[in-house]
Amino acid sequence: MHTVPFSDVGTVLNYTKDFSHVVLNIGIAYRENVDEVMKVIEDLGREMAEDPTLGPDILAPLAAQGVQKLDDSAVVIRAKMKVAPGTQWGMKREFNRRMKNRFDELGIEIPFPQRAITFGEDKEGNAVAGRIVVEDKRAAAKPSARPAAQAAAEGEARGVQDKGDAPDGDGGDGGD
């Protein structure tokens, strides 16, 4: 509990007296067309305004204001909507739900941080080879209708390959 003597109160600000703003920073992949995505965002805002439950609390239509910034993994679009005080958090959650579903329908990518790994170049400008092995553990967990001997042989072959069986020492088990 904090007690503040009334004589110490200099200023009181109420940011939710008459209205609030829902401020949205929406990340999209660099491959997406910004103008098309901004149209989708504004269409979603119109749909929310037409919703009989949400509409009365929307005081001004959602406006996609433009590209806010260019991040490492995303183009960030800023959008804003004026709503009744105290409803901004629920409106934002509902917009995000609708946006995720619509982006999925339209194939608009919501990116996540990614890194490109390079192994460098030799003095002639040739890229150094990197060997990647991807194993799907889900497939190994499922019962197989194949004969046990065939499954064992395939597993053994895969195991040899995974250990780096190349004679050039590119990631083997160190036993060369």
Buried (B, 14 or more C-beta within 10 A) or exposed (E): EEEEEEEEEEEEEEEEEEBBBBEBEBBBBEEBEBEEBBEBBBEBBEBBBEBEEBEEBBBEEBBBBEEBEEEEEBBBBBBBBBBBBEBBEEBBEBBEEBBEEBBEEEEBBBBEEEEEEEEEEEEEEEEEEEEEEEEEEEEEEEEEEEEEEEEEEEEEEEEEEEBBEEEEEEBEEEEE
